[in-house]
Structures are given as C-alpha cells and as structure tokens.
Amino acid sequence: MNKVRQKLSLLTLLLLSGCNLLPFNSSSSKPSKDCASKPPTELVLKNVKDITLESNLEKIGEGRINSQETIGYKFQGKSGQKLQLELTEGVCIWIIDPSNEIFEETTLTENGTYLVQLSAQKGKLTNYILSMGLDIKTPSPTPTLPPISSSSMPTLSDFPKNRCGDDLPSNADAYPLNFYPVFVPLSKDNLENLRNNFCQDAFPVIRKDTQVKEIQVSSFSSLEKSQQFVQFLENQSIEAEVGQATVIESPR
C-alpha cells in the first residue's frame, strides 16, 4: 500500500509542479522479446490524445512511428469493463492504469484514467493502426427466414392479372403497416413480358433503396408473400428481388 501511495504522490507532484512529462513506472512490467519493459522515451503531456472508447472496436489512431518516439492516448475506464484492442504488428504497446501500474489484463480493475503508450519495436520505423473498444457487444446473428410455404405459392394458372399485390386494408387499426415491393430489372422485353403474361399493372420506378430505375411488379403486406412471388418469378426465369419496405402510416 505504501508503495502505491508513493507512486501516486510522485504523479501528483509532477503534475502540480507543472512538469509536462507523464511518469512511467516499470516495476510490474514484463519484458518481451521485441518490446522493452517500458517506453523508450518519456511522454509529453501535450502529445497525449484524449479518446472515448465505445462499445465497438473503433480506430482511434494511426500514423508512422519509430523506436525512438512514444505516442500516447488516454481514456476513462470503469472497473469491470472489458478492454479489447487491435494493433499493427511490429508496434509495442504499454497501458498504465490509474494507480500508475502496467495493466496487462482484459478487464479493467479500477475507475479512472488509463494511459496508452505506443512505440515501434527496436530499430524499426513502421506505420501503425490502433483500434480499441470497451464492453464490445457481439452482434446478434442474422435471423434465418422460415422456408417458403409451397401451399400458397402462385401458379401460372393465376395469371395474367389486372393487378398484382395486396390491397390496402380499410380498417384504420391495421396501420401503420409495411408493404414489401417486388422488383425486376428494367428492360423493354421484361416490361412487355410482365404486362402481357403476369401483372398488367407493372410499371417502371426508381427504387428508394438503390436509386436505380427498375420495374415494380407488385407489393405485398407481408415479407413472406413477396418472397413467394419472387420465387415464382424466378421459376419462370425472371430475375426478381424484394425491395425495401414502405411504411404506410394510415388509410389512403
């Protein structure tokens, strides 16, 4: 405990006296094959960049560094937070915790300011990229869509139709609701084929999601219906896909 107090007192004294160097304590550092037990140079306070770590692995710094200089960053952390980082090969990193000790864990043990110091491995000059994050959340897996039911799949005997797709419901309680459009690449042959043999109301339109002009063949109030219609068209050798849903707020 006395040892820690002495280190904290030294840090406080240096800062209060106007010294612009951040002290570095190497008593708990572990030398490695390519990196020294402590940074090769003292870190000037004005060269330390304040960073805020988010819950995703985000690039916080990049540049060119040699083995005779030290680059610094500092961030605020809380005990229990998980630290994750990625650093270019050939670059050494030292992290100093709020007690002025070398931090070598993945879970922060104290509340306060953590100092990150970088330098190139001995004799090297290299570009670096440093990415860091705290309590990074694992993205949820993309849900698997249920298989399309063949019982409700359209058949050729259903066509041609004057109009394809669902009607808007008259019940105001059904709103807001999504309508999922079905698109086919725009060409004269595609438009004639669709209007003559499938959906007479097919029309060219600029898609909201891609800003590309295509043919809107239909629009359905459920994603499954739109997917079924896409599969039906593809079974007829017509390229098709479901576009971005349009939200209908109220009856028209």
Beta strands, then each sheet from edge to edge (+ up, - down):
strand 1: 21-22
strand 2: 43-44
strand 3: 48-50
strand 4: 58-66
strand 5: 71-77
strand 6: 83-87
strand 7: 91-96
strand 8: 112-120
strand 9: 125-134
strand 10: 177-185
strand 11: 203-206
strand 12: 213-220
strand 13: 241-242
strand 14: 246-248
sheet 1: 1+ 2-
sheet 2: 3+ 5+ 8- 7+
sheet 3: 4+ 9- 6+
sheet 4: 11+ 12- 10+ 13-
sheet 5: 11+ 12- 10+ 14-
end
